[in-house]
Every structure is written in structure tokens, then in C-alpha cells.
Amino acid sequence: MTPEGQPERTSPTGKPMVRATPRDVVHIRLGSFALVAIIGVGVLGLVAGIKWLAVVMAVLGVIAIVDICLAIRRQSRAPRDTTTEAG
């Protein structure tokens, strides 16, 4: 998002410029989708009484959360002056 009153920056080809890298965006989006699936399978494992499945899903959930947090951290640490093409 651009500050109030400032136009959005665009590349010479006309694409919007953003601070997030495509890798960070992919990590955040795929990680969130994976997290939803992991929670679903983990709950099903608990309901079915398969405790090892719930434990495995809990470990995978923690890994997904850490990956998302690292991607957000990389995105926020990007220098303010540098932007890349979106898409």
C-alpha cells in the first residue's frame, strides 16, 4: 500500500512494483493453505482416535507456522527503497 496521496510505483512495463518477493508470497499463501489442511487432518485424527496422526499433524503445523513467520519477516526486512515487479 502506498501512503496517502502518493501514486503507486510502476515498472517501465507498467506492472505495479511491490516490496514482497514472489517467493515470500508463495510461502505465505501455500503455507496458509497447508495449515488449513493440516488442522483438518489433525482434528480428524483426534476424532478417530489416531493419536500418532494428530501428533504428526501438530509437528507439521508448527513447521508451516514457522515458515510463514519467516516469510513475513523477510518481507518486512526488505529495504524500503527496493521494489520488484509484481507478477
Buried (B, 14 or more C-beta within 10 A) or exposed (E): EEEEEEEEEEEEEEEEEBBBBEEBBEBBEBBEEBBEEBBEBBEEBBEEEBEEBBEBBBEBBEBBBEBBEBBBEBBEEBEEEEBEBBE
